[in-house]
Amino acid sequence: MAADRYIDLHIHSNNSDGTFTPKQLVDIAKKNNVGILSITDHDSISGLEEFKCSIPYDVIGVKGIEFSSFIMDNNEKIKLHILGYGFDEDNYLFQLLVNEMREKRKVKHLELLKKLREKIKNLPEENIQKLNIDRYCWFDREVINCLEQAEYSKEIIDELRNHYKINRFSYGSEYDLDVKRVIEAIHLAGGYVVFAHPMAYKFSNDKDMVLRIINNLIYMGIDGVEIYQSDCLCDDSKWLNRIVSDNNLLYSVGSDFHRTINSDGRQIGLGINNNLCITQTSLTNEIIKSKKYFRKVK
């Protein structure tokens, strides 16, 4: 792979809350000069096989996932996202976590549909039955889209839309996994554990807290930190890089790309206004060295 090709290890497909298929993402990535790519859907690897089949000869693919998790800090549950790479997707414990998260999503989606049926009679059930209740998504938006496609009453749709603006859909704090379970499962599956977008949380303005959480994650055994990210300022990336260097951690890069519509303009491999365009990371060096990637052989 040419040294000037970009790396993006954090993007989402329509197998979670993205809008593009894995194949479409690979096509966009190639147009954007990306040479190493990972699709990291939320709590799911449903798109992995399509991703593998879609990789062209000149792009390296890396298995990825982004787990919804939490860590305790001063007796408070703090939401975190943990990225896993290069794992064995057939590992028993890893599969247990993925299946557990899928079942939790189904329960929440079915709860929303139950309340919807109680609120509105004569729903277009044929369309409702086509909703994917396994997929991580803004399920309230999926319901609205479903009703619009069924050409249901505009008045009722507008009423529902206003209802969901006030009562936003959420999987709730009980959905998230204890970060220790996530780290253990990824490691037992032979993968690398990376702390996702440290500067994109509600607590990220408090750098003392960010550092405290990173130190706790280091103690728990994480392998790396995503120091280059679309909405991470240059000075913050430099600060994170010093932490990574001081603690002998791996560093990675990710655009966290989901969609082109209603977005902040971030692009695969490029970030926002080309603030990424990273051609080398210690994480990808390690992944290639350990041969935990896939590519099409001519």
Secondary structure, 3 states (H helix, E strand, C coil): CCCCCEEEEEECCCCCCCCCCHHHHHHHHHHCCEEEEEECCECCCCCHHHHHHHCCCCCEEEEEEEEEEEEEECCEEEEEEEEEECCCCCCHHHHHHHHHHHHHHHHHHHHHHHHHHHHCCCCCHHHHCCCCCCCCCCHHHHHHHHHHHCCCCHHHHHHHHHHHHHCCCCCCHHHCEEHHHHHHHHHHCCCEEEECCCCCCCCCCCHHHHHHHHHHHHHHCCCEEEEEECCCCHHHHHHHHHHHHHCCCEEEEECCECCCCCCCCCECCCECCCCCCCCCCHHHHHHHHCCCCECCCC
